[in-house]
């Protein structure tokens, strides 16, 4: 990465960030724009259809960018014919290549605006006074190097000169570097910081706030100023003030809570500010949410407003624990008042529900009373959100909910209705107790039903860990659509309470090992983690060895591939075998790598990665195994994680949220979710057609 940290370059070049892409022979540029409490990087208007640098030389490998003392950029070109690791290159391709070609070459390009002087600033022989004068230089390299040399010298005699520079408001960059030079020499005082905290330059105030966190000696003064700056006119300053309060002040400080509330009310539309405030409110999200609802009672289509309510609602639910006394009553009361927008009320209910732990404290009498009243006033479309919350808070099923579920059961089974209406009815079935809803869900998994209904029915059934569900699914196996079977097999393998039913079906001959088509990790799950008895039972059907050498398979198939493929036929193959986890040309699910615009990749490269998915596995797409305290196992690709939960992606784009409180173990594997042996269902021509489609 590089940065054009020099003023005076033409257009929007100054301040841009640059990223080298050695594989694509380009240097990409983004301009940095201020947006609320943070920044965004975006393509320059002048480079919407081009790159800052793009080379036709296939050996051009940009790997580094540095700003020089002459205010020019220096680009390092590694010059290699082959940049990929040899292990990731198919054997057939390697045979035609000199993998070391270019090792005796290399280039350095000097990049500067036409007419710019080549005069360099030489700091080596300068005095400390001269170096102090350069702290505000227009060239970032000069400023930073001068600061480094001053700090490394350790000479504190320059304190007066640094403070003079600190007072020079005509050059904010000089003030900034003087601040951190004083801090590096351990000469910084509260008086120095106090001057900068009153500056009109937001960047200076931000840095002064960060520096104020470095000494316990001035904690009291720093907390006081940070509280004041929560009322600053600039959102970036308010954001940093909230972060500084989080570091220095007591979470129970009433003045801190008031300051954070005021920042939220002004900056709720900025995601970074929302996160900062919520972190600073470890147990007061409910009070802030109630105040926020009072201030936003008008209908709104503002997505940022919904996001703000979701964030606060989630935190409100998360903070409602057996150890805390955080009641939902105040929030529910505001959301249930006449005239409060139904869509926003539903957002609040759903977000609180998502934040609650799996076993939250039962609803209080006050909460139950408000929820009961809300049920009568909410629309039919909003009631399911309320019922989900009631179920989690262990409230009894109401008569309205029972009647709604009964009607939903009837509509879901009614084949005269449109599929979309039946799917809507099935969403209501999630609120049922299982005993009444499962018969219709099992019936909807019949292959004669629309595929969408089968898929929704399975998604609801697999949320249960009861062995009876697995037994019923296996009893209906012959009538289950092939498109659902991989997901069902995955649950049968990784859900320990279902392992016994799976193995029993194999033992009784109702199911064969070949039908399951288990990959190595699935077989190992049964052989190593299914419990002592089930491990022995599984060993009669599966082995723990690797599949036959994949390199041999790859070489064999490459030799048999036709020279040409038909992309239109390949699209059918893609939709059948790949679309559940990959996207290409707008089709499929974004679970594994995006396969759009792969025309630059050779037939050999794509074929090798399809046949041997673990040959060049990107760590971002390696499978993650999460073991839960209840004995269940979830496998997927890690999409995100934070202190509260882990989110995994599975086939069909399904996302599974697992609370960290429910995790007993988490393992990052070195295997792809994509199974080996995909070629068993393909002919060489079909594989070539698939590659042709991906290359389009």
C-alpha positions, 0 to 999 in steps of 0.5 A, spaced: 500 500 500 502 507 498 499 514 500 500 520 496 502 524 502 504 530 499 500 537 497 500 540 490 499 534 486 494 535 480 487 534 481 485 529 487 491 525 487 494 528 493 492 524 499 490 518 495 491 511 497 494 506 492 494 498 492 498 494 488 495 488 485 501 484 483 497 478 480 493 483 475 499 488 474 495 494 476 496 499 481 489 501 484 487 508 487 482 511 491 481 518 494 479 518 501 473 522 503 470 524 510 463 521 511 460 523 518 465 520 524 469 517 519 472 516 512 470 512 506 475 510 500 472 511 493 474 511 486 476 517 483 471 520 478 477 520 473 478 513 474 471 510 474 473 505 468 481 505 468 486 504 474 492 509 476 497 504 473 495 498 468 501 494 465 500 490 459 507 487 461 505 480 464 511 480 468 510 487 471 509 485 478 507 491 483 509 490 490 510 496 493 510 504 493 514 509 497 514 516 498 521 519 497 524 525 500 523 529 493 516 528 493 515 523 488 512 516 489 517 510 488 514 504 485 517 497 486 516 492 480 518 485 482 518 483 475 516 475 475 513 471 469 510 467 475 508 470 481 503 464 484 506 459 489 508 453 485 504 449 489 498 452 486 499 451 479 497 445 476 502 440 474 501 440 466 502 448 466 508 448 470 511 443 465 511 449 460 513 454 465 520 457 467 518 458 474 524 462 476 523 467 470 525 474 472 529 473 478 535 477 475 530 483 473 527 488 477 524 495 476 523 501 480 519 507 477 519 514 479 512 517 479 511 525 479 507 530 476 510 533 470 515 539 471 515 537 479 522 539 482 527 533 483 530 537 489 530 532 495 530 534 502 536 531 506 535 531 513 542 527 515 546 533 516 541 538 519 541 541 526 535 539 531 532 546 530 532 545 522 529 539 523 523 542 528 522 547 522 520 541 517 515 538 522 510 542 518 513 540 511 508 539 505 511 532 504 509 527 509 516 523 508 520 529 510 515 530 516 515 523 519 522 522 518 524 529 522 519 527 527 523 520 528 530 523 528 528 528 533 525 522 538 531 518 537 536 523 538 533 524 545 535 531 546 530 534 550 533 541 549 528 542 544 522 543 548 521 550 547 522 550 540 517 544 539 512 548 543 513 554 539 511 549 533 505 547 537 502 554 537 503 555 530 496 555 528 497 557 521 500 550 520 496 544 523 501 539 520 506 542 524 502 542 530 500 535 529 508 532 529 510 537 534 505 534 539 507 527 538 514 529 538 513 532 545 510 525 547 515 521 544 520 525 548 516 524 554 515 532 554 508 532 553 504 536 559 497 537 560 498 545 558 500 542 551 494 538 550 489 543 553 491 548 547 490 543 542 483 541 545 481 548 543 483 548 536 478 548 530 482 543 526 478 536 528 484 532 526 488 536 532 483 535 537 482 528 535 490 526 536 490 531 542 484 526 545 488 520 544 494 523 547 490 525 553 489 517 554 497 516 555 498 519 562 494 517 569 496 524 572 491 528 568 486 523 567 481 527 571 482 533 566 482 529 560 475 526 562 472 533 563 474 535 556 472 529 553 465 530 556 465 537 553 467 535 546 462 530 546 458 537 544 463 539 539 460 541 532 464 536 528 462 528 528 469 526 528 471 529 534 465 527 538 466 520 536 473 520 539 471 524 545 466 518 546 472 513 545 476 517 550 471 517 555 470 509 554 478 508 556 478 513 562 472 514 565 467 510 570 462 506 566 457 508 572 459 516 571 452 519 570 455 525 566 459 520 562 452 517 560 449 524 559 454 525 554 454 519 550 446 520 550 447 526 547 452 524 542 447 518 540 441 523 539 446 527 534 450 522 530 445 515 530 446 515 522 453 514 523 455 507 524 462 508 527 459 513 532 453 508 534 458 502 535 462 507 540 456 509 544 454 502 545 460 500 547 460 506 552 454 504 555 455 497 558 448 496 561 444 502 559 442 501 552 434 500 554 434 507 557 437 510 551 433 506 546 427 508 550 429 516 549 430 514 542 424 512 540 420 518 544 424 522 539 422 518 533 415 517 533 414 519 525 413 513 520 420 513 516 423 509 510 430 512 513 435 505 513 440 508 518 434 510 523 432 502 522 439 500 523 440 505 529 434 501 532 437 495 531 443 496 534 440 499 540 435 493 540 440 488 540 444 491 545 438 492 550 436 484 549 444 482 550 444 486 557 438 483 559 441 478 564 439 474 570 445 478 573 442 485 571 436 489 572 435 491 565 427 491 564 424 492 557 418 495 560 420 502 558 422 500 551 416 496 550 411 502 553 414 507 548 413 502 542 406 500 544 404 507 544 398 509 539 401 512 533 408 509 534 410 506 526 408 499 526 414 498 522 419 501 527 415 497 533 417 490 529 424 492 528 425 494 535 421 487 537 426 483 532 432 486 535 431 485 542 429 478 540 436 477 537 440 480 542 437 476 548 441 470 550 438 463 549 435 462 556 434 469 558 430 471 564 422 470 564 418 476 563 416 480 569 409 482 570 410 489 567 413 486 561 408 481 560 402 486 561 405 491 556 406 485 551 399 483 552 396 490 550 401 490 544 398 484 541 391 487 540 394 493 537 399 491 532 397 489 525 397 482 523 404 482 519 407 485 526 405 480 531 409 474 529 415 479 531 412 480 538 410 472 539 417 470 538 419 475 543 414 472 548 416 465 546 423 467 548 421 470 555 417 464 556 410 467 556 404 462 555 401 462 548 395 467 547 389 465 544 390 470 538 397 466 537 394 459 537 388 461 532 393 464 527 398 458 527 392 454 526 390 458 520 397 458 518 397 450 518 391 450 513 394 455 508 401 452 508 398 445 506 393 448 501 395 446 494 390 451 491 394 457 494 400 460 490 407 458 493 408 465 495 402 465 500 404 458 502 411 461 504 408 466 508 404 462 512 410 457 513 413 463 516 408 463 522 409 456 523 416 457 526 412 460 532 408 453 533 410 448 538 413 443 533 407 438 535 402 441 531 406 444 526 411 438 524 406 434 520 405 439 515 412 441 515 414 433 513 408 433 508 411 439 505 418 436 504 415 431 499 418 432 492 411 433 489 411 440 492 414 446 489 422 446 491 421 453 495 416 450 500 421 444 501 427 448 502 423 452 507 420 446 510 427 443 511 430 450 514 424 449 520 425 442 521 433 442 522 432 447 527 430 442 532 435 437 535 430 432 537 432 425 534 424 424 532 425 429 527 431 425 524 428 419 524 422 421 520 426 425 515 430 418 514 423 414 513 421 419 508 428 419 504 426 416 498 421 422 496 426 427 498 429 432 493 436 431 491 437 438 492 435 438 499 439 432 501 446 435 501 444 439 507 440 434 510 446 429 510 450 435 513 445 435 519 445 428 520 453 428 520 454 434 525 448 433 529 450 428 535 443 427 537 441 425 529 448 420 528 444 414 531 438 415 527 443 415 521 447 409 523 441 405 524 438 407 517 445 404 514 445 398 518 438 396 516 439 397 509 434 403 508 440 408 506 447 406 503 453 409 504 454 411 497 448 415 497 451 420 502 457 421 498 460 424 505 467 428 504 473 427 508 471 431 514 464 429 514 467 422 515 472 424 520 466 427 524 462 420 525 469 416 526 472 421 531 466 425 534 460 421 534 461 418 541 464 412 543 458 407 541 457 411 534 464 411 532 464 404 532 458 403 528 460 408 523 467 405 522 463 399 519 461 403 513 467 409 513 474 409 512 478 415 515 483 415 509 484 421 504 481 420 498 486 417 492 491 422 490 488 428 487 494 430 483 493 423 479 485 425 478 487 432 476 492 429 471 488 424 468 482 429 467 486 434 464 488 429 459 481 427 457 478 434 457 475 436 450 479 442 447 472 446 447 466 447 451 459 450 451 458 455 456 450 455 455 450 448 457 455 449 463 450 454 466 446 448 467 452 444 470 453 450 474 446 451 477 446 444 479 453 443 482 456 449 484 450 455 485 449 453 492 455 456 494 458 460 488 456 466 484 457 466 477 454 472 472 449 473 477 447 466 479 448 462 485 449 464 493 455 468 495 458 462 500 465 461 497 469 465 492 465 469 487 467 465 480 464 471 476 469 474 470 474 468 471 476 469 463 483 470 465 484 463 468 486 458 464 482 451 463 488 447 467 487 452 473 480 452 473 479 444 472 485 443 477 481 447 483 474 444 481 477 437 482 482 438 487 478 444 492 484 444 497 490 445 492 490 452 493 485 454 499 484 461 500 484 461 508 478 466 508 474 460 505 476 455 509 471 451 513 470 452 521 467 447 526 464 450 532 462 445 537 456 447 542 455 446 549 449 442 548 453 437 544 451 440 537 456 441 531 456 447 526 460 447 520 461 453 515 465 459 513 466 464 518 463 470 515 464 475 522 465 474 529 465 479 535 465 479 542 458 476 542 457 471 537 460 467 531 456 468 524 457 462 519 455 461 512 453 455 509 450 452 502 444 456 499 447 462 503 444 460 509 447 464 515 448 461 522 449 465 528 452 462 534 452 465 541 459 465 544 456 463 551 454 457 547 460 455 544 465 450 547 470 449 542 472 453 535 476 449 530 479 453 524 480 447 519 485 447 513 479 444 508 474 447 503 467 446 504 467 444 497 467 436 497 472 432 493 470 427 488 465 432 484 468 429 478 464 423 480 457 426 477 460 429 471 463 427 464 469 430 461 465 434 456 460 437 462 466 439 466 469 443 460 462 446 459 462 448 466 469 451 465 467 455 459 461 458 463 465 460 468 470 463 463 465 468 460 
